[in-house]
Amino acid sequence: MYIPEIPNNSLTKEITKIVELCKKLEPEYLNGTAKFNAPVSEGELSKWENDNSIMIPESCKDWLRFSNGSDILNGLMISYSLSDFVTECDDIPKDLVVIGNIIGDGEFICFSKETNKIILEDHGNSDEYNCLNDILNRVVRMMQENCGLSASSISILEMMAKKAREKKIRNCDTPDVKD
């Protein structure tokens, strides 16, 4: 499993915990626990913001500075690469930019173009957060809960997550993380 260097930023604690749990759970997962892409450059961040006239929240930039796209526990959390951010989608408010998903069942990780808040959008229900730390802490809790699953339960969840990723979720393309 490739793990980029963990940056010293607002997400260091959460990133470190996710990486530790991925390493701990590695023997339980046939296809590995995580795929992390190389980090994005500051130039790529600036270019995307300028090209789209949208400011990315600092905590989202901090995640991208660690990994420009990731898949944790076969779809538990997928963060899109910068080039795969969805700025327009039929089934979510126009104000939101989709930057990932949780579990692959239609719960999108987004940020507001207007307020820069982090939003979990789940089939019309929205929860608002000040920064990505809260979402990552939720992922850590879910990963810790999965530690007690049997190998067969994990296999079933992996299969379900894979099938969910193969479908278009609520009319929005959900890109795969590059190997």
N, C-alpha and C positions, 0 to 999 in steps of 0.2 A: 504494500500500500504506500503510494507516494504521499508524503505529508510536506506541504510547503513550510517554510520557516514561519513560526508564529510571531506576528508583529507585536510590538509594544504599543497598544492603542486601547481604545475604550472597550474592546471585546476580548482582550488577552485572557482574562479569567475564564470566560465562557468557551473560547476556542480551545484553550488548554484542556478543559474538562471534557469537551467533545472528543478531542484527539485521544485522551487517556481512555475514555470509554470505548472508542473504536478499537484501540489496541487490545483492551481487555476482552472485548467480545469477538475479536478476530477468529479464534478457533471455532466458534459456533456458526460462522457464516461461510458457506461454500464459495461464494463469489466475492468474499471480502466484505468488510463493514463500511467502507467509504471510498469514494472516488473524489479526490480534490484536484482541481486544475491549478495551474500556476497562477500566481497573483496578477492582478491587472496593474498597469503602470499609471502613474499620475497623469501622463499625457493622454492615455486612453480615457481616463475618467473625465478630464477637461474636454476632450473632443466630443464625447457622448453628450455631456451637458450642453455644450455649445450647439451641436448639431440638432438636438431635440428641444432646446430652450427650456430645459427642466433641470432643477437642482436636485441632486441625489442627497438624501439625508446622510449626515456624517457617519452614523453607525453602519449604514449600508456600505458606504465607501470603505469603512474599516474591515468589514467582512471581505469585500472584493480585494482588499490589500493582502488578505490571507489567501483567498481562493476565488478565482474568477469562474465560478460554477462548481457545484458539488452535488453529490448524491450520498446521503448518510443513511446507513442501514437499509439499503435497497428501497429507497423511496420514503422513509420516515420523514426526511426533509430533503427537498431538492431546491438548491439555489441556482438560479439561471446565471449564465455568463452575461456580462454586460451587453454583448451584441444580441442576446436573446430576450432582453427585457421587453415586455409587452406594454406598449403605450396606449393601445386602443383594443378594447375587447367588448363584444356585444353584451355579455352578461354581467358586467361589473360597472360601477359608476365611472363616468368619463374622467373624473378627477384622479383615478387610481392608475398606478403603474405596477404591473405584476412582475415580481422579481423572484418568485419561487412558489413552492407549494408544500403542504404538510400532508403526509400519508397518501396523497394522490387521489383523494376522493372528492375533490372540488373545493378544498380549503386553500385559498391562495394567500401568499405573503405579498403584500403590496405596500406602496407608500403613496401618500397624497401629494399631488403636484402643487396643491395650494397651501397646505399646512405643514408639509414635510413630516407628518406623523406616520408611524408604521401601522398598517391596518391588516388584520386577518379578516378576509372576506370569505364567508362560508355560505353559499347558496342564498345570498340576500341578507344574511346577518353579518354585521361588522363589529369587530372589537378594535379599539384604538389604543396604541401604545406610544410612548414617547421615543423609544429607541428599540433597536433590534435585540438588545440584551434580553428583554423580556421574552421574546420568541425563542431565542437560543436557550434560555433557562428552562423553558417549557420542553424543548427538545431533549435537554439533559435529563429532565425528570422522566420523560417517556423512555429514554435509553436505559435509565436505571431500573425502571419497571420491567423492561424486556430482559434484564439480566437473569431473571428467574425462569424464563420460558425454556421449555424443552427444545431439543434440536428439531423434533417433528413440528412443533408449534411454530418455530422460527421459519422452517421450510414452507409451511402453509402461508404465513404472513408474507414471506418473500414472493411466493407465487402470486398472491393477491395483489401485492404492490406492483409487480411486473405487469400484470394484466391491466391494472388501472392506468399505468403509465403509457401503455400501448394505445389507449383510447384517447380521443380528444376529450378534454374535460370542459364541459359547459361551453362549447364553441370557442375555446381558446386553445391555441397550440401550446403544448407544454414540451419544450425542447429537452432532449436528453443531454446529460453531461458527457462531454467528450472523454474518451479513454486516454 
